[in-house]
Amino acid sequence: MNNNVEQGIVATKPKSRSTKSTILIIAVIIIIPLLILIFTCFRNPSTPAGYEGYVKRGAMIGKTKYYGKQTGPTSTGLGWLLKVQNIDYRWQTYSEKFMVMSADNLELSFNAHIVMRAKPGSVKEIVEVYGGKKWYMRTTKEPFRNAVYEAVAGYEALEAKDKREVIAERVVKKFNAYLKGKPFEVSSTVIGTINLPEQVANSQQLKIAKQTELEQKGFEIDIAKKDKEIRIVEAEGIAAAQKIINSTLTPLYLQHEAIKAQMDMSESPNHTTVYIPSGANGIPLIKILE
């Protein structure tokens, strides 16, 4: 009897160990996928500074839904199947290349630059209506290009080249009319250097060179005229002075000056001067040559 009991006990021990192993295997099968599910489905999406985040919650079955928005720098905190699309609302410069026909049928090439951004607080509308991160390409690029085309096309080539600021103002006015009611705003627009066709540019450069040469010639002529006027004034001054001299230097005045010079020299102790009288009464002769 005792042998049978002992045999029964010995027989049940392997069965108990098998049950524990089975339970452990089942637990591992359940817990590991659950942990994987938790780590992959619970997320904490973040939004950096200068961005607004459009947060949505996914679903194992069905569609994703809008969860909320956040302004960076921040994060949602740990949540089930959360995702975020961040929209930059800082000012950005967008540049476009153009080849436009002027009013006089000349091809103009230039770059146009616009500084704009998505309005802060409008991330939900931008993602759901205007293409999210690609809002410029999908919504505003072509209207901006059209505004530039229309602003430039009304000018002749040389006129357009000199009126870039006026053209930029026209672009802003037309583009802002398109943006009315939309979640975007413009800071400024710049029209780059407008390049003329090579033949026209060369002709224009030649014209400028000729104009510069003519201006230089005119400057030289003006200088020559001034020099002439100066010489005339100098000659007139000399003539007037000569006239005064001729009218005042009479024979009697010159004799008086000669006698005075003789008297001054006679008083000098440094040398001896001998005068030979040549006129009446020993007065030097003064003759006016005609």
QUIQUI-V202325 format. One record per backbone hydrogen bond with DSSP energy under -1.0 kcal/mol. CO is the residue of the C=O (numbers start at 1). NH is the residue of the N-H. E is the energy in kcal/mol with one decimal. If there is no record, write none. Layout:
((CO;NH;E) (CO;NH;E))
//
This chain:
((1;5;-2.2) (2;6;-2.6) (3;7;-2.1) (4;8;-2.2) (5;9;-2.6) (6;10;-2.5) (7;11;-1.8) (8;12;-1.4) (9;13;-1.2) (12;16;-1.5) (13;17;-1.7) (14;18;-1.7) (15;19;-1.5) (16;20;-1.8) (17;21;-2.0) (18;22;-2.1) (19;23;-2.4) (20;24;-2.4) (21;25;-2.4) (22;26;-2.4) (23;27;-2.5) (24;28;-2.5) (25;29;-2.5) (26;30;-2.0) (27;31;-3.4) (28;32;-2.0) (30;34;-1.5) (31;35;-2.9) (32;36;-2.6) (33;37;-2.8) (34;38;-2.5) (35;39;-2.7) (36;40;-2.0) (37;41;-2.2) (38;42;-2.0) (41;81;-4.7) (43;79;-2.8) (45;76;-2.0) (47;74;-2.1) (48;51;-1.4) (50;89;-1.9) (51;72;-2.4) (52;87;-3.1) (53;70;-1.8) (54;85;-1.9) (55;67;-2.9) (55;68;-2.0) (56;83;-2.5) (57;65;-2.5) (65;57;-3.0) (68;55;-3.1) (70;53;-3.9) (74;47;-3.2) (79;43;-3.2) (81;58;-3.5) (83;56;-2.5) (85;54;-2.5) (87;52;-2.3) (92;116;-2.2) (94;114;-2.5) (96;112;-2.6) (98;110;-1.6) (100;108;-3.6) (102;105;-1.8) (106;102;-2.9) (108;100;-2.7) (109;195;-3.1) (110;98;-2.6) (111;192;-3.4) (112;96;-2.6) (113;190;-3.0) (114;94;-2.8) (115;187;-3.4) (115;188;-1.1) (116;92;-2.4) (117;185;-2.1) (119;122;-1.5) (122;126;-2.4) (123;127;-2.4) (124;128;-2.2) (125;129;-2.3) (126;132;-2.4) (131;134;-1.6) (132;135;-1.5) (134;138;-2.4) (135;139;-2.3) (136;141;-2.5) (140;144;-2.1) (141;145;-2.4) (142;146;-2.7) (143;147;-2.1) (144;148;-1.9) (145;149;-2.6) (146;150;-2.4) (147;151;-1.7) (148;152;-2.1) (149;153;-2.4) (152;155;-2.1) (155;103;-3.2) (156;160;-3.0) (157;161;-2.0) (160;163;-1.2) (163;167;-2.2) (164;168;-2.5) (165;169;-1.9) (166;170;-1.9) (167;171;-2.2) (168;172;-2.4) (169;173;-2.1) (170;174;-2.2) (171;175;-2.9) (172;176;-2.6) (173;177;-1.3) (174;178;-1.4) (175;179;-1.9) (179;182;-2.7) (182;184;-1.8) (183;119;-2.3) (185;117;-1.9) (188;115;-2.8) (190;113;-3.0) (195;109;-1.8) (197;201;-3.0) (198;202;-2.6) (199;203;-2.2) (200;204;-2.7) (201;205;-2.5) (202;206;-2.3) (203;207;-2.4) (204;208;-2.5) (205;209;-2.4) (206;210;-2.6) (207;211;-2.6) (208;212;-2.6) (209;213;-2.3) (210;214;-2.8) (211;215;-2.4) (212;216;-2.2) (213;217;-2.5) (214;218;-2.7) (215;219;-2.1) (216;220;-2.4) (217;221;-2.6) (218;222;-2.4) (219;223;-2.0) (220;224;-2.5) (221;225;-2.7) (222;226;-2.2) (223;227;-2.7) (224;228;-2.5) (225;229;-2.5) (226;230;-2.4) (227;231;-2.5) (228;232;-2.5) (229;233;-2.5) (230;234;-2.6) (231;235;-2.9) (232;236;-2.9) (233;237;-2.2) (234;238;-2.5) (235;239;-2.9) (236;240;-2.5) (237;241;-2.5) (238;242;-2.7) (239;243;-2.4) (240;244;-2.1) (241;245;-2.7) (242;246;-3.1) (243;247;-1.7) (244;248;-1.1) (245;249;-2.6) (248;250;-1.9) (250;254;-2.3) (251;255;-2.4) (252;256;-2.2) (253;257;-2.1) (254;258;-2.2) (255;259;-2.5) (256;260;-2.1) (257;261;-2.1) (258;262;-2.1) (259;263;-2.3) (260;264;-2.1) (261;265;-2.1) (262;266;-2.0) (265;268;-1.2) (279;282;-1.6) (280;283;-1.6))
//
